[in-house]
Amino acid sequence: MAEHEKRFVWVKDNAGNEYVCRVDDLKDPKKVDEDDLKNCLDDASRALPIGD
C-alpha cells in the first residue's frame, strides 16, 4: 500500500454523524456526500460490546 493510501481523515455528514475515511476516497473532505461515505467507517460502527 502506497503512503498516500494510508492517510485517513475524520469527516461529518450533514446530520452531524462522524466517519473516518481514506483521503483518496473523498472528492472534497469539506463537502462529503453519500457517494463519498460508501467507503468510510461510521464512528458508531467502531464500538465493540465490552460486557457489564
C-alpha angles and dihedrals in degrees: 000000000000119000094249090055090062095061115110133182137191113240135178128216123219091272091056097252114146125228135178112224140174108253090230091059093060127081091199120357090207094056109040120182134185091268091058093049095057091087097038131096117240112231091230093054091063091069116109123199107251098181128229 
